[in-house]
């Protein structure tokens, strides 16, 4: 019998089967938590690694692993990755406002009313469908060959989104968002008067217990932080800038509603009687600051306010009919 060969420390070896990729790692140190170690060693997002562990696709020394397992020098980690599935979304020739594009990433200005991913009731006309037609390459890190989506915007929120064009770019961009080195700044018009010039809303958010389609401030939820700066006051409304420190579902809308200053036009978290804007909320992702996933160069993108948003501001300033 030939002698066993020592595993290469911190080396990554991939064994291809007919169906899956198997990634094998030998821990090169007493490395703490398994999930953090994998996030450092593999070109995958933390959420991708978490899902793989929860789905039983990661083993530690031959046994099913847990995210918090403590690693010791020489421990053998194996992760099985099924081949990316072909996306079922069909490409559609939908005009897109592409603000920037290179071989690594693209930045698009999403219009209000466009859903990012297909969902029941919104199977067509989505951002993903438009991207599949307009952008040559998209990352496959979320399990589909060409999704590309690093972060999302609600259907009725307009503005800037960054799209990854390969898996390396996807990991780098997602890491910036997770580590809060990327900045996402929104413009909004809200009901009521915000007296403070600046304020920070630090309230945990979770799925609503009474309506599973909504989110709510909840003590047992995930921490969420939004920084607010007042731009103009109109008595019954306030024009603000909101910057995300975290990125929870519906975060800005839920946070502002929690201080009785819901976004104008938001029928989910605000009043049903909409007077200022009749179609979707007045919330726009106006500025995106990040570092290029390959060069590390800081990049700043800005999207002008949509026409309907400018019209609402003119009404509030007395420059147009109410």
C-alpha angles and dihedrals in degrees: 000000000000116000118263116256119228116249112254107250113247089352120139121219125182124205116196119214125183090267113015144037115235114202114198124194133179112209109242095198145012087281110177119227119023096222093052092047092052091048089056096045104039132057091241135109121251090246091053091052092046091052092048091053093046090050091054094247095125125072131186113208089341097310129103108273133225125211093244097047110134115235126222129194110284097016111149117229122189126186123188116209120189115221114270110270120234109257113249091210114107121223114249129195096238119153112250130194099225106190096183138359138176134150091283107042147356132210118209133188103225116210123230112267097033117119115219098214127024114261136165106299091016104062096136137037093044130147091245091054090050092047092051088058100040107032119064100209132024131178122261100204097118094061100272122094096237116017101118096180113141098170135356145227127211117258094256096040115093130202148061127003128171117222124201118222097194138019095256090055091046093055093046094049095043089050091055091053093046093048092044094238090121115074124216115189125185136193118219142168112217136189117259134010122302104206098192119078090218134010140167121223110206107178130137117243130209139161111290114256092213100043119026091199091063136066125221142189104265134170093227096047132100117286113262127186127189125179116210130197123184116231102174137356125215102172099244091038138031128207109218146171117227124193122196119227090174128020113227124160110281088353101155093042094048094044094050092046089051090063091045092255103109121180112269111255094021104131093178100058100014139052118308091223101084115189108156101049125009103197119056132326125306094244122125130178095224105167136034123184120186144137121258108259092229108029100029090226115151112248126193122197127184131187120200119238113272117253095254090053091052089048091054091051092050090052091051091048091051093248096119142023117294 
